[in-house]
Amino acid sequence: MTEDKRIPLHYLDKRTLKYWNTVVDNLADKARSKDASPSAQQDLWRAQAQLKKITSRWRSKGYLV
């Protein structure tokens, strides 16, 4: 079995990741609700894109996400 060479995330990076996951989850719930605002889906897409950008950057630098 090969050893995982990725670097663990720093505490503050973990908090950032948890924050963006929470934002995406909350916006997903809001977008699925019956009384969702017209921009709720767009807000969700923007938050998902930001989360993907952050995690992709960390993965490219060799961090364990």
C-alpha positions in Angstrom: 0.0 0.0 0.0 1.3 3.5 -0.9 1.7 6.1 1.8 -0.4 9.2 1.4 2.0 12.2 0.8 -0.7 14.9 1.1 -0.4 17.6 3.8 -3.1 17.9 6.4 -5.1 21.2 6.4 -4.2 23.8 8.9 -6.9 24.5 11.6 -7.9 27.8 10.0 -8.2 26.2 6.6 -10.5 23.5 8.2 -12.7 26.3 9.6 -12.8 27.9 6.2 -13.8 24.7 4.6 -16.5 24.1 7.2 -17.8 27.6 6.8 -18.2 27.2 3.0 -19.8 23.8 3.3 -22.3 25.3 5.7 -23.0 28.2 3.4 -23.6 25.8 0.5 -25.9 23.6 2.6 -28.0 26.5 3.8 -28.3 28.0 0.3 -29.3 24.6 -1.1 -32.0 24.3 1.5 -33.2 27.8 0.7 -33.2 27.1 -3.1 -35.3 24.0 -2.6 -37.9 25.7 -0.4 -41.3 26.6 -1.9 -40.9 30.3 -1.2 -37.3 30.6 -2.6 -36.3 34.0 -4.0 -35.5 34.1 -7.7 -31.8 34.6 -7.0 -31.5 31.7 -4.6 -30.3 29.2 -7.2 -27.8 31.7 -8.5 -26.5 32.3 -5.0 -26.1 28.5 -4.5 -24.2 28.2 -7.8 -21.8 31.0 -6.8 -21.2 29.5 -3.4 -20.6 26.1 -4.9 -18.2 27.6 -7.4 -16.3 29.4 -4.6 -16.1 26.1 -2.6 -14.8 24.2 -5.6 -12.2 27.0 -6.3 -10.9 26.8 -2.8 -10.7 23.0 -2.6 -9.2 22.7 -6.0 -6.5 25.2 -5.1 -5.7 23.3 -1.9 -5.6 19.9 -3.7 -3.3 21.3 -6.4 -0.9 22.4 -3.6 -0.9 18.9 -2.1 -3.2 19.4 0.8 -5.5 16.6 2.1 -9.1 18.0 1.7 
